[in-house]
């Protein structure tokens, strides 16, 4: 009830109530802002952008909507940050990821010559002393990844399309739930989903990285999507 009271006072022009709302919901703003870390914008700047979206949510919220304020606010916060990233140009890649990507490219060439074939993800990771996830992340660091709205390499579908969710601006809450659901998948299934939909790799490329056949990747992906639908 306190939040609704503060929103009502804010609508009446009470600056103190507006400030109190921001302070009380700073954790929510940070939680959304963290999803955009590593995109070339400082965390504090992401928070400020999120705060702008939060204020827009305060201004536009009506209890008659029948939803909790936080549920209404999250898409506004994320939308403001995402709008800035889109308008500001391509997502920037950190120097660390660029350097790691260069090391991986050299290691890949070395292993190709040594093994006479494309190295799998685990072989690259072992040679470089990195985790498989770090290798996969760095290999795709030069591409601007909007994970939920990027098309998969060979299907033309986004993870949103496959899971039959509504447009991103209206369903950030569901996407936060998706992140939680992904964490509950078995390691192999989660890795395939991350490579296919977060890193935009084709099934063929994913199969090579994981050292399995494309048919196996197709089966694992299908199973993972079924599990996600169940979890969601």
VEXVODREN-754582 format. One line per 10 residues: number of its first residue (from 1); their letters; for each residue y, x negated, z negated of N, C-alpha, C. Coordinates in nm, 3 decimals. Layout:
VEXVODREN-754582
NUM	A	Y:X:Z:Y:X:Z:Y:X:Z; ...
This chain:
VEXVODREN-754582
1	XXXXXXXXXX	-0.120:-0.084:0.000:0.000:0.000:0.000:0.125:-0.087:0.000; 0.121:-0.204:-0.068:0.236:-0.291:-0.074:0.278:-0.336:0.065; 0.181:-0.369:0.147:0.213:-0.413:0.283:0.284:-0.303:0.360; 0.234:-0.181:0.349:0.297:-0.069:0.419:0.439:-0.045:0.367; 0.457:-0.062:0.236:0.592:-0.046:0.180:0.686:-0.151:0.235; 0.639:-0.275:0.243:0.722:-0.382:0.296:0.755:-0.360:0.443; 0.657:-0.311:0.519:0.681:-0.282:0.660:0.788:-0.174:0.675; 0.778:-0.072:0.593:0.877:0.036:0.599:1.017:-0.017:0.567; 1.026:-0.104:0.465:1.156:-0.163:0.430:1.206:-0.254:0.542; 1.114:-0.326:0.605:1.151:-0.414:0.715:1.207:-0.333:0.831
11	XXXXXXXXXX	1.144:-0.219:0.857:1.194:-0.131:0.964:1.336:-0.083:0.935; 1.370:-0.080:0.805:1.504:-0.034:0.766:1.604:-0.149:0.763; 1.558:-0.268:0.803:1.649:-0.382:0.811:1.651:-0.470:0.689; 1.553:-0.456:0.600:1.546:-0.537:0.479:1.489:-0.675:0.513; 1.575:-0.775:0.518:1.534:-0.910:0.555:1.439:-0.971:0.451; 1.462:-0.940:0.325:1.376:-0.993:0.219:1.233:-0.940:0.234; 1.220:-0.813:0.271:1.088:-0.755:0.292:1.019:-0.821:0.409; 1.095:-0.849:0.514:1.038:-0.917:0.631:0.988:-1.056:0.594; 1.068:-1.129:0.517:1.029:-1.263:0.473:0.905:-1.257:0.385; 0.900:-1.158:0.298:0.784:-1.142:0.210:0.658:-1.116:0.291
21	XXXXXXXXXX	0.669:-1.038:0.397:0.555:-1.010:0.482:0.502:-1.137:0.548; 0.594:-1.221:0.595:0.552:-1.345:0.658:0.480:-1.435:0.558; 0.536:-1.446:0.437:0.475:-1.530:0.335:0.337:-1.480:0.295; 0.325:-1.349:0.278:0.197:-1.292:0.236:0.092:-1.300:0.345; 0.135:-1.307:0.470:0.041:-1.308:0.581:0.035:-1.443:0.652; 0.087:-1.547:0.587:0.086:-1.680:0.650:-0.058:-1.727:0.679; -0.150:-1.689:0.590:-0.290:-1.726:0.613:-0.346:-1.665:0.739; -0.309:-1.539:0.765:-0.353:-1.471:0.887:-0.294:-1.540:1.010; -0.167:-1.575:1.002:-0.102:-1.640:1.116:-0.166:-1.775:1.144; -0.195:-1.851:1.037:-0.260:-1.981:1.054:-0.400:-1.965:1.112
31	XXXXXXXXXX	-0.471:-1.862:1.066:-0.609:-1.840:1.113:-0.611:-1.820:1.264; -0.514:-1.748:1.316:-0.506:-1.725:1.460:-0.456:-1.852:1.531; -0.356:-1.917:1.472:-0.299:-2.036:1.535:-0.403:-2.146:1.550; -0.496:-2.157:1.455:-0.598:-2.262:1.461:-0.684:-2.252:1.585; -0.697:-2.133:1.639:-0.779:-2.115:1.759:-0.720:-2.187:1.879; -0.593:-2.226:1.869:-0.524:-2.290:1.981:-0.494:-2.437:1.953; -0.549:-2.492:1.844:-0.530:-2.634:1.816:-0.590:-2.716:1.930; -0.530:-2.832:1.957:-0.581:-2.920:2.062:-0.535:-2.881:2.201; -0.437:-2.791:2.210:-0.389:-2.747:2.341:-0.258:-2.817:2.380; -0.221:-2.923:2.306:-0.099:-2.995:2.340:0.024:-2.948:2.267
41	XXXXXXXXXX	0.009:-2.857:2.171:0.122:-2.806:2.094:0.096:-2.835:1.947; 0.197:-2.882:1.877:0.182:-2.915:1.736:0.145:-2.792:1.654; 0.062:-2.809:1.550:0.022:-2.696:1.466:0.140:-2.615:1.411; 0.244:-2.685:1.364:0.359:-2.613:1.308:0.428:-2.528:1.415; 0.431:-2.578:1.538:0.491:-2.501:1.647:0.405:-2.379:1.680; 0.274:-2.397:1.675:0.185:-2.283:1.698:0.206:-2.177:1.590; 0.225:-2.222:1.467:0.250:-2.127:1.359:0.380:-2.050:1.384; 0.483:-2.122:1.426:0.611:-2.056:1.452:0.598:-1.953:1.565; 0.524:-1.989:1.668:0.499:-1.894:1.777:0.421:-1.773:1.725; 0.321:-1.801:1.640:0.245:-1.693:1.581:0.331:-1.603:1.495
51	XXXXXXXXXX	0.426:-1.665:1.424:0.516:-1.587:1.339:0.603:-1.492:1.422; 0.641:-1.537:1.541:0.719:-1.450:1.631:0.635:-1.329:1.670; 0.509:-1.356:1.706:0.420:-1.246:1.739:0.398:-1.154:1.621; 0.390:-1.214:1.501:0.372:-1.134:1.379:0.490:-1.041:1.358; 0.610:-1.092:1.377:0.730:-1.010:1.360:0.734:-0.896:1.462; 0.686:-0.923:1.582:0.677:-0.816:1.682:0.578:-0.709:1.636; 0.471:-0.754:1.571:0.373:-0.659:1.518:0.435:-0.575:1.408; 0.511:-0.639:1.320:0.579:-0.566:1.213:0.672:-0.461:1.272; 0.747:-0.503:1.372:0.844:-0.412:1.434:0.777:-0.293:1.502; 0.661:-0.317:1.562:0.597:-0.211:1.641:0.491:-0.132:1.568
61	XXXXXXXXXX	0.460:-0.170:1.443:0.349:-0.104:1.374:0.388:0.034:1.322; 0.296:0.128:1.339:0.312:0.263:1.288:0.183:0.301:1.217; 0.188:0.335:1.087:0.067:0.374:1.015:-0.012:0.485:1.084; 0.058:0.562:1.166:-0.008:0.672:1.237:-0.108:0.621:1.340; -0.104:0.489:1.368:-0.201:0.433:1.462:-0.342:0.448:1.410; -0.356:0.457:1.279:-0.489:0.473:1.221:-0.568:0.343:1.211; -0.499:0.230:1.220:-0.565:0.100:1.208:-0.500:0.020:1.098; -0.572:-0.079:1.045:-0.512:-0.168:0.947:-0.406:-0.253:1.015; -0.305:-0.289:0.939:-0.197:-0.369:0.998:-0.249:-0.501:1.052; -0.340:-0.568:0.978:-0.392:-0.697:1.023:-0.463:-0.685:1.157
71	XXXXXXXXXX	-0.535:-0.574:1.176:-0.605:-0.551:1.302:-0.506:-0.537:1.417; -0.394:-0.474:1.388:-0.289:-0.456:1.489:-0.215:-0.588:1.514; -0.198:-0.668:1.407:-0.115:-0.788:1.417:-0.183:-0.903:1.491; -0.314:-0.918:1.474:-0.383:-1.033:1.532:-0.362:-1.046:1.683; -0.378:-0.939:1.762:-0.354:-0.954:1.907:-0.211:-0.991:1.940; -0.115:-0.944:1.859:0.025:-0.977:1.883:0.051:-1.126:1.857; -0.008:-1.176:1.749:0.008:-1.318:1.715:-0.053:-1.405:1.824; -0.177:-1.376:1.859:-0.247:-1.454:1.962:-0.178:-1.442:2.097; -0.131:-1.324:2.128:-0.066:-1.300:2.257:0.060:-1.382:2.274; 0.137:-1.395:2.166:0.260:-1.473:2.174:0.229:-1.621:2.197
81	XXXXXXXXXX	0.129:-1.672:2.127:0.090:-1.813:2.147:0.035:-1.834:2.287; -0.052:-1.745:2.329:-0.113:-1.759:2.460:-0.009:-1.749:2.571; 0.089:-1.663:2.553:0.196:-1.647:2.653:0.274:-1.778:2.668; 0.301:-1.842:2.556:0.373:-1.969:2.561:0.291:-2.075:2.633; 0.164:-2.084:2.599:0.078:-2.183:2.663:0.068:-2.159:2.813; 0.063:-2.034:2.852:0.054:-2.001:2.994:0.184:-2.035:3.066; 0.295:-1.996:3.007:0.425:-2.017:3.071:0.468:-2.163:3.068; 0.418:-2.236:2.969:0.456:-2.376:2.953:0.378:-2.466:3.048; 0.283:-2.409:3.117:0.206:-2.487:3.214:0.066:-2.513:3.166; 0.001:-2.608:3.227:-0.139:-2.638:3.197:-0.156:-2.682:3.053
91	XXXXXXXXXX	-0.271:-2.652:2.999:-0.304:-2.700:2.864:-0.311:-2.851:2.866; -0.246:-2.912:2.767:-0.242:-3.057:2.762:-0.366:-3.112:2.692; -0.413:-3.222:2.741:-0.533:-3.283:2.685:-0.491:-3.402:2.599; -0.547:-3.413:2.481:-0.509:-3.521:2.391:-0.552:-3.656:2.448; -0.482:-3.762:2.403:-0.514:-3.897:2.451:-0.655:-3.936:2.412; -0.697:-3.895:2.291:-0.831:-3.927:2.244:-0.937:-3.871:2.337; -0.921:-3.745:2.378:-1.019:-3.684:2.467:-1.016:-3.749:2.605; -0.897:-3.786:2.652:-0.887:-3.852:2.782:-0.961:-3.986:2.779; -0.938:-4.062:2.673:-1.005:-4.192:2.662:-1.156:-4.175:2.650; -1.197:-4.075:2.573:-1.341:-4.050:2.558:-1.402:-4.008:2.690
101	XXXXXXXXXX	-1.329:-3.927:2.766:-1.377:-3.882:2.896:-1.397:-3.999:2.991; -1.306:-4.096:2.984:-1.318:-4.216:3.068:-1.441:-4.297:3.029; -1.463:-4.312:2.899:-1.581:-4.385:2.851:-1.710:-4.317:2.898; -1.710:-4.185:2.893:-1.829:-4.110:2.933:-1.857:-4.128:3.082; -1.750:-4.124:3.161:-1.766:-4.141:3.305:-1.828:-4.277:3.337; -1.783:-4.382:3.266:-1.839:-4.516:3.289:-1.984:-4.522:3.244; -2.012:-4.460:3.128:-2.149:-4.459:3.077:-2.242:-4.384:3.171; -2.190:-4.277:3.231:-2.270:-4.198:3.324:-2.309:-4.283:3.444; -2.214:-4.360:3.496:-2.243:-4.447:3.611:-2.348:-4.551:3.573; -2.331:-4.609:3.454:-2.426:-4.710:3.408:-2.567:-4.654:3.397
111	XXXXXXXXXX	-2.579:-4.537:3.337:-2.710:-4.476:3.318:-2.770:-4.430:3.451; -2.687:-4.384:3.541:-2.737:-4.343:3.672:-2.803:-4.460:3.743; -2.738:-4.577:3.735:-2.793:-4.696:3.798:-2.920:-4.742:3.727; -2.919:-4.734:3.596:-3.032:-4.782:3.516:-3.153:-4.690:3.528; -3.127:-4.559:3.528:-3.238:-4.463:3.526:-3.276:-4.413:3.665; -3.185:-4.429:3.760:-3.211:-4.379:3.894:-3.201:-4.228:3.903; -3.132:-4.168:3.809:-3.114:-4.023:3.806:-2.992:-3.989:3.721; -2.954:-3.864:3.725:-2.844:-3.817:3.642:-2.887:-3.816:3.495; -2.811:-3.883:3.406:-2.850:-3.883:3.264:-2.827:-3.746:3.200; -2.909:-3.714:3.101:-2.889:-3.588:3.029:-2.790:-3.610:2.916
121	XXXXXXXXXX	-2.750:-3.501:2.857:-2.646:-3.504:2.755:-2.684:-3.593:2.637; -2.810:-3.584:2.594:-2.854:-3.663:2.478:-2.850:-3.812:2.508; -2.882:-3.852:2.630:-2.880:-3.993:2.667:-2.739:-4.049:2.665; -2.645:-3.971:2.716:-2.505:-4.012:2.712:-2.456:-4.025:2.569; -2.492:-3.927:2.488:-2.449:-3.927:2.349:-2.503:-4.048:2.274; -2.631:-4.080:2.297:-2.692:-4.195:2.229:-2.625:-4.325:2.268; -2.596:-4.340:2.396:-2.536:-4.464:2.444:-2.396:-4.484:2.386; -2.323:-4.375:2.372:-2.184:-4.384:2.328:-2.165:-4.367:2.178; -2.273:-4.329:2.108:-2.261:-4.307:1.965:-2.182:-4.181:1.933; -2.191:-4.082:2.019:-2.122:-3.955:2.000:-2.225:-3.844:1.983
131	XXXXXXXXXX	-2.178:-3.729:1.937:-2.265:-3.612:1.935:-2.268:-3.551:2.074; -2.369:-3.471:2.101:-2.377:-3.406:2.232:-2.259:-3.313:2.254; -2.214:-3.248:2.146:-2.100:-3.157:2.158:-1.973:-3.233:2.195; -1.956:-3.353:2.139:-1.838:-3.434:2.170:-1.839:-3.478:2.316; -1.958:-3.510:2.367:-1.968:-3.549:2.507:-1.932:-3.432:2.598; -1.988:-3.315:2.567:-1.962:-3.197:2.649:-1.815:-3.160:2.646; -1.754:-3.169:2.529:-1.612:-3.136:2.517:-1.526:-3.231:2.598; -1.551:-3.360:2.585:-1.469:-3.459:2.653:-1.486:-3.455:2.804; -1.607:-3.427:2.851:-1.631:-3.423:2.995:-1.548:-3.315:3.063; -1.514:-3.212:2.986:-1.440:-3.101:3.044:-1.297:-3.094:2.993
141	XXXXXXXXXX	-1.253:-3.201:2.927:-1.122:-3.200:2.863:-1.007:-3.193:2.963; -1.029:-3.243:3.084:-0.921:-3.244:3.182:-0.894:-3.108:3.241; -0.984:-3.014:3.217:-0.964:-2.878:3.268:-0.905:-2.791:3.158; -0.809:-2.711:3.190:-0.749:-2.621:3.094:-0.846:-2.507:3.068; -0.897:-2.500:2.944:-1.002:-2.402:2.914:-0.946:-2.287:2.831; -0.942:-2.171:2.889:-0.915:-2.047:2.816:-1.050:-1.982:2.800; -1.117:-2.014:2.694:-1.260:-1.989:2.683:-1.302:-1.846:2.711; -1.227:-1.751:2.661:-1.273:-1.613:2.676:-1.240:-1.553:2.812; -1.151:-1.617:2.888:-1.109:-1.557:3.014:-1.138:-1.646:3.135; -1.210:-1.753:3.114:-1.248:-1.840:3.224:-1.375:-1.788:3.290
151	XXXXXXXXXX	-1.381:-1.801:3.422:-1.500:-1.759:3.494:-1.609:-1.864:3.482; -1.732:-1.819:3.472:-1.845:-1.912:3.474:-1.853:-1.972:3.613; -1.902:-2.095:3.622:-1.897:-2.170:3.747:-1.956:-2.102:3.868; -2.072:-2.036:3.853:-2.137:-1.983:3.973:-2.147:-1.831:3.977; -2.109:-1.764:3.869:-2.125:-1.619:3.867:-1.995:-1.544:3.889; -1.881:-1.610:3.865:-1.754:-1.542:3.879:-1.724:-1.449:3.763; -1.807:-1.453:3.659:-1.789:-1.365:3.545:-1.734:-1.443:3.427; -1.654:-1.377:3.344:-1.611:-1.435:3.219:-1.706:-1.387:3.110; -1.697:-1.453:2.995:-1.779:-1.408:2.884:-1.738:-1.266:2.843; -1.610:-1.234:2.860:-1.565:-1.097:2.835:-1.639:-0.998:2.924
161	XXXXXXXXXX	-1.649:-1.032:3.054:-1.715:-0.940:3.147:-1.861:-0.919:3.110; -1.930:-1.030:3.078:-2.072:-1.022:3.050:-2.099:-0.936:2.927; -2.014:-0.949:2.829:-2.034:-0.874:2.705:-1.966:-0.738:2.707; -1.905:-0.704:2.819:-1.844:-0.572:2.837:-1.741:-0.539:2.730; -1.648:-0.633:2.708:-1.541:-0.605:2.616:-1.416:-0.571:2.694; -1.315:-0.517:2.625:-1.191:-0.477:2.688:-1.097:-0.595:2.701; -0.977:-0.580:2.765:-0.889:-0.692:2.794:-0.853:-0.774:2.670; -0.828:-0.901:2.694:-0.808:-0.996:2.585:-0.696:-0.955:2.491; -0.586:-0.910:2.543:-0.470:-0.879:2.460:-0.502:-0.776:2.354; -0.597:-0.689:2.380:-0.627:-0.581:2.287:-0.749:-0.608:2.201
171	XXXXXXXXXX	-0.817:-0.721:2.224:-0.946:-0.739:2.155:-0.963:-0.875:2.090; -0.855:-0.936:2.046:-0.866:-1.065:1.983:-0.951:-1.057:1.857; -0.941:-0.946:1.785:-1.023:-0.929:1.665:-1.171:-0.937:1.701; -1.210:-0.869:1.810:-1.349:-0.874:1.855:-1.387:-1.017:1.894; -1.292:-1.091:1.950:-1.321:-1.227:1.991:-1.341:-1.319:1.871; -1.269:-1.290:1.763:-1.293:-1.364:1.640:-1.433:-1.334:1.589; -1.475:-1.208:1.606:-1.611:-1.171:1.567:-1.712:-1.243:1.656; -1.677:-1.261:1.783:-1.766:-1.333:1.876:-1.787:-1.477:1.830; -1.679:-1.541:1.783:-1.691:-1.678:1.734:-1.791:-1.684:1.619; -1.784:-1.585:1.531:-1.877:-1.580:1.420:-2.019:-1.557:1.469
181	XXXXXXXXXX	-2.033:-1.468:1.569:-2.165:-1.439:1.624:-2.225:-1.563:1.689; -2.143:-1.641:1.759:-2.191:-1.763:1.823:-2.248:-1.860:1.720; -2.185:-1.865:1.604:-2.232:-1.957:1.501:-2.369:-1.918:1.448; -2.410:-1.794:1.473:-2.540:-1.747:1.425:-2.652:-1.766:1.526; -2.616:-1.806:1.647:-2.718:-1.828:1.749:-2.797:-1.955:1.718; -2.923:-1.962:1.761:-2.998:-2.088:1.751:-2.924:-2.197:1.828; -2.943:-2.321:1.789:-2.867:-2.432:1.846:-2.876:-2.437:1.998; -2.996:-2.420:2.053:-3.013:-2.430:2.199:-2.936:-2.321:2.271; -2.946:-2.198:2.222:-2.878:-2.086:2.286:-2.725:-2.102:2.277; -2.679:-2.146:2.159:-2.535:-2.164:2.142:-2.481:-2.271:2.236
191	XXXXXXXXXX	-2.557:-2.379:2.250:-2.513:-2.489:2.337:-2.503:-2.443:2.482; -2.598:-2.363:2.526:-2.594:-2.314:2.664:-2.471:-2.225:2.686; -2.444:-2.134:2.592:-2.328:-2.046:2.605:-2.199:-2.126:2.608; -2.189:-2.227:2.521:-2.068:-2.309:2.517:-2.047:-2.383:2.649; -2.153:-2.442:2.701:-2.141:-2.515:2.827:-2.113:-2.423:2.944; -2.177:-2.308:2.946:-2.163:-2.217:3.060:-2.028:-2.145:3.062; -1.986:-2.093:2.948:-1.868:-2.007:2.947:-1.744:-2.071:2.887; -1.761:-2.167:2.799:-1.645:-2.234:2.742:-1.606:-2.356:2.824; -1.705:-2.420:2.889:-1.678:-2.539:2.968:-1.697:-2.516:3.118; -1.728:-2.391:3.155:-1.731:-2.349:3.297:-1.834:-2.422:3.382
201	XXXXXXXXXX	-1.942:-2.467:3.323:-2.042:-2.539:3.400:-2.138:-2.443:3.470; -2.187:-2.482:3.585:-2.288:-2.403:3.654:-2.420:-2.416:3.579; -2.514:-2.327:3.611:-2.646:-2.338:3.551:-2.711:-2.470:3.588; -2.690:-2.514:3.710:-2.749:-2.640:3.756:-2.695:-2.757:3.676; -2.563:-2.759:3.658:-2.500:-2.868:3.583:-2.543:-2.864:3.436; -2.548:-2.745:3.380:-2.591:-2.728:3.241:-2.735:-2.778:3.223; -2.820:-2.746:3.320:-2.960:-2.789:3.314:-2.970:-2.942:3.313; -2.889:-3.008:3.395:-2.892:-3.154:3.401:-2.846:-3.215:3.269; -2.740:-3.157:3.212:-2.688:-3.211:3.086:-2.788:-3.197:2.973; -2.862:-3.086:2.973:-2.956:-3.062:2.864:-3.097:-3.110:2.895
211	XXXXXXXXXX	-3.117:-3.161:3.016:-3.246:-3.218:3.050:-3.357:-3.116:3.068; -3.321:-2.997:3.117:-3.422:-2.893:3.142:-3.400:-2.839:3.283; -3.485:-2.744:3.324:-3.470:-2.687:3.458:-3.366:-2.575:3.459; -3.316:-2.545:3.580:-3.221:-2.436:3.594:-3.283:-2.303:3.555; -3.409:-2.286:3.583:-3.480:-2.162:3.546:-3.479:-2.144:3.395; -3.502:-2.254:3.323:-3.500:-2.248:3.176:-3.362:-2.211:3.125; -3.259:-2.268:3.188:-3.123:-2.235:3.147:-3.094:-2.087:3.167; -3.140:-2.035:3.280:-3.120:-1.892:3.308:-3.185:-1.806:3.200; -3.306:-1.842:3.161:-3.377:-1.766:3.059:-3.308:-1.778:2.923; -3.266:-1.900:2.888:-3.199:-1.922:2.760:-3.068:-1.845:2.755
221	XXXXXXXXXX	-2.994:-1.850:2.866:-2.865:-1.780:2.872:-2.884:-1.630:2.856; -2.984:-1.576:2.926:-3.011:-1.432:2.917:-3.048:-1.392:2.774; -3.130:-1.474:2.709:-3.169:-1.447:2.571:-3.048:-1.455:2.478; -2.962:-1.556:2.500:-2.845:-1.573:2.415:-2.749:-1.455:2.426; -2.729:-1.406:2.547:-2.639:-1.292:2.566:-2.695:-1.166:2.501; -2.827:-1.151:2.507:-2.889:-1.037:2.440:-2.869:-1.046:2.289; -2.882:-1.167:2.235:-2.863:-1.186:2.091:-2.718:-1.159:2.052; -2.624:-1.201:2.136:-2.482:-1.178:2.108:-2.451:-1.031:2.105; -2.506:-0.958:2.201:-2.483:-0.813:2.203:-2.534:-0.749:2.075; -2.649:-0.797:2.028:-2.705:-0.744:1.904:-2.617:-0.776:1.785
231	XX	-2.569:-0.901:1.779:-2.487:-0.945:1.666:-2.351:-0.876:1.665; -2.302:-0.842:1.784:-2.171:-0.777:1.792:-2.181:-0.626:1.779
